[in-house]
Amino acid sequence: MSRIRGYHAELVAAQYRDLFNKKEYSFFDGDHSFNVNIVGVRNPAGRVNKFDDLLVAIYRDSHKRWVVDSYQITTDPGLYWLQHPMNVKGTAIMCPGHYRGAYKLGKHAGKYEALCQRGGPIEVWRDSNLDNRHDMSNESIDRGFFGVNIHKAGRNSTRVDKWSAGCQVFKNDGDFKEFMKTIHSAKKKFGNSFTYTLLDGTEVEKNED
């Protein structure tokens, strides 16, 4: 996990706000504490079975100072599920998008608290050819409730493997715990409804130029 505060965090928040405005997405602020923006950034050069993407939480702390937390995650399914799909249509790969209110705190697989896709539909690509690549064809887009949750892998996992069948998964258990503290602070102020935005990393890079 990396955390920046104050002026540098404000600059990063402004960059994401600008990108969100261009895409006509809602960027949460209103000068409120813990009005958190949860953003996945998919590595355009990402490799199968690697935790090489980012989840970025952008918000104001209790003193209304900007904070940007970045965590290592995967936004893609692991190799096992690419070759052994849970769904007859193929393995889910979340499409970039702005999923307003799609997530709520709940039990992931009935085991521990996580952000669960119970508030609204999302879109996924269906990868059905059983190879070792992430295939993202617009002809395969599927929309609905698929249990594509935001949860954790092991203590400090190095391979995605079975940890993700399409979910957004934290590499490190400690990072996930820190993220959940922020989520609980947000819930106290704004209720149990969370928006997740998944971006292609190339969009973020272009907006930084």
Secondary structure, DSSP 8 states (H G I E B T S, - for coil): -EEEEHHHHHHHHHHHHHHHHHHT-----TT-TT--EEEEEE-TT--TT---EEEEEEEE-TTS-EEEEEEEEESS--HHHHHS-SSTT-EEEE-SEEEEEEEEEEEETTTEEEEES-SS-EEEEEE-S-SSS----GGG-EEE-----EEE-SSB-S--GGG-SS-EEESBHHHHHHHHHHHHHHHHHH-S-EEEEEEEHHHHHHHH-
